Amino acid sequence: MTNYLWINPVSAALYEGDTLDLAVRNKGFLPVQCQENHIEIVREKYRKAIARSSGCVVDMRCPMAAQYIKEKFDQPKLIFPDIHPILIHCARELQKRYTEDGAVLTVTTPCASLKLLGESLGLPGTVFLTWNEFVKEHKIALERKSLENSPIPPGFFDDFERDVHTLASYQEFDAFFMEQKHRDIKLVEALYCEAGCHNGDGILEEVAAE
């Protein structure tokens, strides 16, 4: 049985050179990459969502952020489009390409919420693990770099022509939505973890040590 592995960009950025690739191959995994440009595919979906919406479209790329906003501030003028995160788009592509003939695809995530979302899809032959879970389970002990920025930082929608506002951590959510500031914009970019997924609970070493 072949064990394929997709390493999310945040996890990959933690390590130098080819050390991570060699380490996972030594554990019996074959790293794979997406062929489609899911970043642009997702951007285009949001462009279409904005074009057909009369309210403020909420960024759904971070499940924790989207869930928090929907549960606490769900209002008629807030639109929650059915658009999956980039990671889920990648997982769907890879699952179709690599899970035939009994092969297993492991998809790593930078946080528990993305792992849970992936698991909820029930993709055949596909396992979702946070990065901390993966390295612990397979005893991969490599020195990590400290990431100051996420590979996909705030500003994902900066090239949009319509009004966009970025909330770079959950600490900014309450004041923004309670003051109804979303009524003046077309799309709100929302990140739960400070400045991006490099601070996700599935990737921080102090979380893994608890």
C-alpha beads as a LAMMPS data file, in Angstrom:
LAMMPS data file: protein, C-alpha beads

210 atoms
209 bonds

1 atom types
1 bond types

-500.0 500.0 xlo xhi
-500.0 500.0 ylo yhi
-500.0 500.0 zlo zhi

Masses

1 110.0

Atoms # bond

1 1 1 0.000 0.000 0.000
2 1 1 1.316 3.426 -0.937
3 1 1 1.153 6.181 1.682
4 1 1 0.941 9.605 0.079
5 1 1 1.455 12.793 2.079
6 1 1 0.528 16.408 1.457
7 1 1 2.382 18.842 3.699
8 1 1 0.567 22.147 4.032
9 1 1 2.674 25.217 3.090
10 1 1 2.894 26.512 6.664
11 1 1 4.309 23.228 7.947
12 1 1 6.734 22.971 5.037
13 1 1 8.019 26.484 5.748
14 1 1 9.132 25.420 9.242
15 1 1 12.098 23.447 7.918
16 1 1 15.289 24.023 5.960
17 1 1 15.893 22.640 2.479
18 1 1 15.144 19.029 1.754
19 1 1 15.441 17.775 5.338
20 1 1 11.682 17.405 5.770
21 1 1 11.223 15.620 2.448
22 1 1 13.915 13.104 3.375
23 1 1 12.499 12.609 6.882
24 1 1 8.977 11.764 5.716
25 1 1 10.261 9.480 2.958
26 1 1 12.260 7.605 5.582
27 1 1 8.971 7.056 7.415
28 1 1 7.382 5.497 4.349
29 1 1 5.503 8.508 2.945
30 1 1 5.606 9.796 -0.615
31 1 1 5.129 13.597 -0.650
32 1 1 2.739 14.923 -3.305
33 1 1 1.808 18.363 -4.613
34 1 1 -1.278 19.869 -6.205
35 1 1 -1.289 20.669 -9.902
36 1 1 -4.183 23.109 -9.932
37 1 1 -3.836 26.732 -8.819
38 1 1 -6.256 26.575 -5.914
39 1 1 -5.290 30.008 -4.639
40 1 1 -6.645 31.643 -7.783
41 1 1 -9.576 29.242 -7.954
42 1 1 -10.653 30.317 -4.469
43 1 1 -10.098 34.006 -5.210
44 1 1 -12.339 33.727 -8.265
45 1 1 -15.075 32.100 -6.198
46 1 1 -15.026 35.070 -3.830
47 1 1 -15.163 37.508 -6.733
48 1 1 -18.320 35.781 -7.940
49 1 1 -19.768 35.702 -4.410
50 1 1 -19.265 39.461 -4.072
51 1 1 -20.770 40.141 -7.491
52 1 1 -24.032 38.379 -6.640
53 1 1 -24.296 39.576 -3.038
54 1 1 -26.108 42.618 -1.645
55 1 1 -24.397 42.285 1.750
56 1 1 -20.960 41.699 3.222
57 1 1 -19.327 38.403 2.254
58 1 1 -17.470 36.664 5.087
59 1 1 -14.147 34.978 4.366
60 1 1 -14.608 31.215 4.903
61 1 1 -10.933 30.179 4.540
62 1 1 -10.497 29.997 8.331
63 1 1 -13.188 27.706 9.810
64 1 1 -12.661 28.994 13.370
65 1 1 -13.126 32.596 12.300
66 1 1 -16.165 31.863 10.153
67 1 1 -17.809 29.805 12.905
68 1 1 -17.166 32.465 15.548
69 1 1 -18.638 35.230 13.393
70 1 1 -21.660 33.184 12.332
71 1 1 -22.533 32.052 15.844
72 1 1 -22.094 35.456 17.460
73 1 1 -22.987 37.998 14.760
74 1 1 -25.136 36.230 12.152
75 1 1 -27.202 39.014 10.570
76 1 1 -29.093 39.415 7.272
77 1 1 -26.344 41.637 5.847
78 1 1 -23.641 39.024 6.506
79 1 1 -23.206 36.458 3.738
80 1 1 -21.484 33.129 4.465
81 1 1 -20.717 31.621 1.048
82 1 1 -20.336 27.892 0.487
83 1 1 -16.629 28.171 -0.363
84 1 1 -14.177 25.722 1.139
85 1 1 -10.692 26.762 2.309
86 1 1 -7.742 26.366 -0.069
87 1 1 -6.506 23.372 1.921
88 1 1 -9.773 21.525 1.310
89 1 1 -9.608 22.264 -2.420
90 1 1 -6.122 20.740 -2.426
91 1 1 -7.288 17.699 -0.481
92 1 1 -10.124 17.027 -2.921
93 1 1 -7.787 17.197 -5.921
94 1 1 -5.199 14.908 -4.342
95 1 1 -7.793 12.439 -3.098
96 1 1 -9.062 11.965 -6.636
97 1 1 -5.541 11.489 -7.989
98 1 1 -3.898 9.330 -5.341
99 1 1 -6.320 7.120 -3.427
100 1 1 -7.013 4.468 -6.042
101 1 1 -5.988 0.836 -5.515
102 1 1 -6.036 1.067 -1.741
103 1 1 -3.535 3.930 -1.416
104 1 1 -3.886 6.283 1.551
105 1 1 -3.490 10.057 1.421
106 1 1 -2.558 11.945 4.596
107 1 1 -3.356 15.661 4.550
108 1 1 -1.672 17.771 7.226
109 1 1 -3.263 20.930 8.599
110 1 1 -1.973 23.898 10.630
111 1 1 -4.940 23.810 13.018
112 1 1 -7.510 21.494 14.537
113 1 1 -10.456 23.266 12.914
114 1 1 -9.189 22.560 9.392
115 1 1 -8.567 18.946 10.383
116 1 1 -12.153 18.602 11.647
117 1 1 -13.559 20.220 8.511
118 1 1 -11.557 17.823 6.359
119 1 1 -12.731 14.816 8.351
120 1 1 -16.348 15.939 8.034
121 1 1 -16.157 15.521 4.241
122 1 1 -15.651 11.762 4.500
123 1 1 -13.185 11.610 1.603
124 1 1 -12.358 7.929 0.902
125 1 1 -8.783 6.895 1.585
126 1 1 -7.930 10.245 3.146
127 1 1 -6.626 10.980 6.641
128 1 1 -6.465 14.491 8.090
129 1 1 -3.949 15.260 10.851
130 1 1 -2.672 18.480 12.345
131 1 1 1.050 18.888 11.775
132 1 1 1.778 18.372 15.475
133 1 1 -0.209 15.132 15.428
134 1 1 1.638 13.909 12.364
135 1 1 5.176 14.529 13.658
136 1 1 4.293 13.069 17.052
137 1 1 2.676 9.950 15.602
138 1 1 5.589 9.293 13.240
139 1 1 8.364 10.477 15.551
140 1 1 9.758 13.141 13.256
141 1 1 12.144 15.258 15.308
142 1 1 13.604 18.031 13.152
143 1 1 14.671 21.509 14.196
144 1 1 12.001 24.051 13.328
145 1 1 12.403 27.619 12.195
146 1 1 10.458 30.392 13.883
147 1 1 8.005 31.825 11.361
148 1 1 7.368 35.556 11.624
149 1 1 4.894 35.507 8.748
150 1 1 2.458 33.045 7.248
151 1 1 3.068 31.748 3.700
152 1 1 -0.445 33.036 3.048
153 1 1 -0.491 36.250 5.122
154 1 1 -3.316 38.763 5.616
155 1 1 -4.109 40.552 2.374
156 1 1 -5.376 37.622 0.328
157 1 1 -8.028 39.857 -1.258
158 1 1 -5.949 43.031 -1.667
159 1 1 -6.238 43.010 -5.463
160 1 1 -10.037 43.081 -5.357
161 1 1 -11.557 46.272 -6.720
162 1 1 -14.394 46.333 -4.214
163 1 1 -14.184 47.367 -0.560
164 1 1 -12.406 44.775 1.596
165 1 1 -11.489 44.921 5.271
166 1 1 -9.008 42.596 7.008
167 1 1 -9.404 41.344 10.564
168 1 1 -6.024 39.772 11.348
169 1 1 -7.019 38.023 14.593
170 1 1 -10.105 37.047 16.585
171 1 1 -9.370 39.904 18.990
172 1 1 -10.571 42.336 16.323
173 1 1 -13.887 40.613 15.647
174 1 1 -16.156 41.813 18.439
175 1 1 -15.668 45.559 18.092
176 1 1 -15.865 45.429 14.303
177 1 1 -19.152 43.528 14.087
178 1 1 -20.805 45.036 17.158
179 1 1 -20.240 48.479 15.640
180 1 1 -21.818 47.261 12.366
181 1 1 -18.750 48.253 10.353
182 1 1 -19.360 45.365 7.971
183 1 1 -22.307 47.256 6.472
184 1 1 -19.889 49.546 4.628
185 1 1 -17.793 46.871 2.912
186 1 1 -18.224 44.062 0.410
187 1 1 -15.940 41.443 1.960
188 1 1 -14.304 40.885 5.338
189 1 1 -11.091 38.855 5.444
190 1 1 -11.099 37.064 8.798
191 1 1 -8.201 35.223 10.434
192 1 1 -8.698 33.706 13.864
193 1 1 -5.012 33.233 14.694
194 1 1 -2.827 36.337 14.902
195 1 1 -1.638 37.278 11.387
196 1 1 -2.224 33.836 9.889
197 1 1 -1.984 30.063 10.129
198 1 1 1.642 30.035 11.332
199 1 1 0.110 30.637 14.768
200 1 1 -2.377 27.774 14.452
201 1 1 -2.929 25.372 17.324
202 1 1 -1.868 22.451 15.171
203 1 1 1.561 23.842 14.440
204 1 1 2.866 25.761 17.461
205 1 1 5.452 23.762 19.411
206 1 1 4.223 24.962 22.808
207 1 1 0.764 23.570 21.975
208 1 1 2.292 20.256 20.960
209 1 1 4.149 20.007 24.271
210 1 1 1.022 20.361 26.406

Bonds

1 1 1 2
2 1 2 3
3 1 3 4
4 1 4 5
5 1 5 6
6 1 6 7
7 1 7 8
8 1 8 9
9 1 9 10
10 1 10 11
11 1 11 12
12 1 12 13
13 1 13 14
14 1 14 15
15 1 15 16
16 1 16 17
17 1 17 18
18 1 18 19
19 1 19 20
20 1 20 21
21 1 21 22
22 1 22 23
23 1 23 24
24 1 24 25
25 1 25 26
26 1 26 27
27 1 27 28
28 1 28 29
29 1 29 30
30 1 30 31
31 1 31 32
32 1 32 33
33 1 33 34
34 1 34 35
35 1 35 36
36 1 36 37
37 1 37 38
38 1 38 39
39 1 39 40
40 1 40 41
41 1 41 42
42 1 42 43
43 1 43 44
44 1 44 45
45 1 45 46
46 1 46 47
47 1 47 48
48 1 48 49
49 1 49 50
50 1 50 51
51 1 51 52
52 1 52 53
53 1 53 54
54 1 54 55
55 1 55 56
56 1 56 57
57 1 57 58
58 1 58 59
59 1 59 60
60 1 60 61
61 1 61 62
62 1 62 63
63 1 63 64
64 1 64 65
65 1 65 66
66 1 66 67
67 1 67 68
68 1 68 69
69 1 69 70
70 1 70 71
71 1 71 72
72 1 72 73
73 1 73 74
74 1 74 75
75 1 75 76
76 1 76 77
77 1 77 78
78 1 78 79
79 1 79 80
80 1 80 81
81 1 81 82
82 1 82 83
83 1 83 84
84 1 84 85
85 1 85 86
86 1 86 87
87 1 87 88
88 1 88 89
89 1 89 90
90 1 90 91
91 1 91 92
92 1 92 93
93 1 93 94
94 1 94 95
95 1 95 96
96 1 96 97
97 1 97 98
98 1 98 99
99 1 99 100
100 1 100 101
101 1 101 102
102 1 102 103
103 1 103 104
104 1 104 105
105 1 105 106
106 1 106 107
107 1 107 108
108 1 108 109
109 1 109 110
110 1 110 111
111 1 111 112
112 1 112 113
113 1 113 114
114 1 114 115
115 1 115 116
116 1 116 117
117 1 117 118
118 1 118 119
119 1 119 120
120 1 120 121
121 1 121 122
122 1 122 123
123 1 123 124
124 1 124 125
125 1 125 126
126 1 126 127
127 1 127 128
128 1 128 129
129 1 129 130
130 1 130 131
131 1 131 132
132 1 132 133
133 1 133 134
134 1 134 135
135 1 135 136
136 1 136 137
137 1 137 138
138 1 138 139
139 1 139 140
140 1 140 141
141 1 141 142
142 1 142 143
143 1 143 144
144 1 144 145
145 1 145 146
146 1 146 147
147 1 147 148
148 1 148 149
149 1 149 150
150 1 150 151
151 1 151 152
152 1 152 153
153 1 153 154
154 1 154 155
155 1 155 156
156 1 156 157
157 1 157 158
158 1 158 159
159 1 159 160
160 1 160 161
161 1 161 162
162 1 162 163
163 1 163 164
164 1 164 165
165 1 165 166
166 1 166 167
167 1 167 168
168 1 168 169
169 1 169 170
170 1 170 171
171 1 171 172
172 1 172 173
173 1 173 174
174 1 174 175
175 1 175 176
176 1 176 177
177 1 177 178
178 1 178 179
179 1 179 180
180 1 180 181
181 1 181 182
182 1 182 183
183 1 183 184
184 1 184 185
185 1 185 186
186 1 186 187
187 1 187 188
188 1 188 189
189 1 189 190
190 1 190 191
191 1 191 192
192 1 192 193
193 1 193 194
194 1 194 195
195 1 195 196
196 1 196 197
197 1 197 198
198 1 198 199
199 1 199 200
200 1 200 201
201 1 201 202
202 1 202 203
203 1 203 204
204 1 204 205
205 1 205 206
206 1 206 207
207 1 207 208
208 1 208 209
209 1 209 210
